[in-house]
Amino acid sequence: MNISGILSINKSGMNGLQNNMDNIANNIANSDTSGYKSRNTTFQELVNNQTTTEEVNLTSGTTLGLNAGVGVNGESVTFTQGSLQQTGITTDLAIQGQGFFGVYGQDGQLLLTRDGSFKRDSTGQLVDASGNKVAIDATIPETNWPSGELSVASDGSISIVNNGNSTAVGKIRMYLPQNNEDLVSVGNNNYTVANGNQLQVMTNPNIKQGYLEDSTVDLADSMTDMIATQRAYQMNAKALQSTDDMFEVIDRLAD
């Protein structure tokens, strides 16, 4: 392997570590975001099998793979259950166990989220913090719901309670993907399903009204990972500088 190859290894390492640092910073920034799921960067070793007898002494028929750096294999999301915190706000909803709320983006696309910090807008519709409408099977149009207090049962059934009278108005539609690994983050704590996989509409979810699910980010672990990543980045930067110094020496000797 020549010096140019060494530079490529250092460059790939720094790029991968920068990607990991961005991911860690995003986790830390969302440590208090309701329903947020921590993300991890996965790496893969890049191997160069184009080794020749001019580079190393190989016996006949032997191949040797040399490390050619590191590549970012992808980003994984840890869909573990976050702890539930009581808020007492009737429009705050949390999911106990599996499942996702559905919200409709500005383009009408169905998005999935675990963040149940909802509210009713000026028209009476249940929306998320970005104003995206929550997926509801309404028996009475939301804009025509009677006045009163919102009551959500564990299965998602919605009623409006007024002076002891309860009026059923609909049910929150809950979704379950075939595999959580098929979910793709689209920002704002929302996900879409990749590869055209189908979503199952849950018939028996477990929703808790007046609660929100905490972020699954462990702040102490994230800070430790950030320090380790910074040090690894500094080591790659020093190795890159040393390789550059070697180039300068070789250039002077060649003149």
Long-range contacts (C-beta under 8 A, 24 or more apart in sequence): 1-48, 1-55, 1-66, 3-243, 3-246, 3-247, 3-250, 5-48, 5-68, 6-239, 6-243, 7-240, 7-243, 7-244, 8-68, 8-69, 9-67, 9-68, 9-69, 10-69, 10-236, 10-237, 10-239, 10-240, 10-243, 11-69, 11-240, 12-46, 12-68, 12-69, 12-70, 12-71, 13-69, 13-70, 13-232, 13-236, 14-233, 14-236, 14-237, 14-240, 15-72, 16-41, 16-43, 16-70, 16-71, 16-72, 17-229, 17-232, 17-233, 17-236, 18-233, 19-72, 20-72, 20-225, 20-229, 21-226, 21-229, 21-230, 21-233, 23-75, 24-222, 24-225, 24-226, 24-229, 25-226, 27-217, 27-222, 28-217, 28-219, 28-222, 28-223, 28-226, 30-189, 30-215, 30-217, 31-215, 31-217, 31-219, 31-222, 32-215, 33-115, 33-189, 33-215, 34-115, 34-116, 34-117, 34-189, 34-212, 34-213, 34-214, 34-215, 35-82, 35-94, 35-113, 35-114, 35-115, 35-116, 35-117, 35-189, 35-212, 35-213, 35-215, 36-82, 36-114, 36-115, 36-189, 36-215, 36-216, 36-217, 37-77, 37-78, 37-79, 37-80, 37-82, 37-114, 37-215, 37-216, 38-77, 38-78, 38-215, 38-216, 38-217, 38-218, 38-222, 39-75, 39-76, 39-77, 39-78, 39-185, 40-75, 40-76, 40-77, 40-78, 41-72, 41-74, 41-75, 42-72, 42-73, 42-74, 42-75, 42-76, 43-70, 43-71, 43-72, 43-73, 44-70, 44-71, 44-72, 44-73, 45-70, 45-71, 46-70, 46-71, 75-185, 76-181, 77-180, 77-183, 77-185, 78-216, 79-180, 79-183, 80-216, 81-213, 81-216, 82-114, 82-213, 82-214, 82-215, 82-216, 83-213, 83-214, 84-208, 84-211, 84-212, 84-213, 84-214, 85-211, 85-212, 85-213, 85-214, 86-210, 86-211, 87-210, 87-211, 87-212, 88-210, 89-210, 90-149, 90-150, 90-151, 90-152, 90-209, 90-210, 91-118, 91-119, 91-120, 91-126, 91-150, 92-116, 92-117, 92-118, 92-209, 92-210, 92-211, 92-212, 93-118, 93-152, 93-172, 93-207, 93-208, 93-209, 93-211, 93-212, 94-207, 94-208, 94-211, 94-212, 94-213, 95-174, 95-205, 95-206, 95-207, 95-208, 95-213, 96-206, 96-207, 96-208, 97-205, 97-206, 98-176, 98-202, 99-174, 99-175, 99-176, 99-202, 99-205, 99-206, 100-174, 100-175, 100-176, 100-177, 100-191, 101-134, 101-135, 101-172, 101-174, 101-175, 102-134, 102-135, 102-173, 102-174, 102-175, 103-127, 103-128, 103-132, 103-133, 103-134, 103-135, 103-190, 104-132, 104-133, 104-135, 105-132, 105-190, 106-132, 109-192, 110-135, 110-192, 110-199, 111-186, 111-190, 111-191, 111-192, 112-175, 112-177, 112-183, 112-190, 112-191, 112-192, 112-193, 112-199, 113-189, 113-190, 113-191, 114-189, 114-213, 115-189, 115-212, 115-213, 116-207, 116-211, 116-212, 116-213, 117-212, 120-150, 130-188, 134-172, 135-172, 135-173, 135-175, 136-170, 136-171, 136-172, 136-173, 137-170, 137-171, 137-172, 137-173, 138-169, 138-170, 139-168, 139-169, 139-170, 140-167, 140-169, 140-170, 142-169, 142-170, 145-169, 151-209, 152-207, 152-209, 153-207, 154-205, 154-206, 154-207, 154-208, 155-204, 155-205, 155-207, 156-205, 156-207, 172-205, 172-207, 173-201, 174-201, 174-202, 174-205, 174-207, 175-199, 175-200, 175-201, 175-202, 176-200, 176-201, 176-202
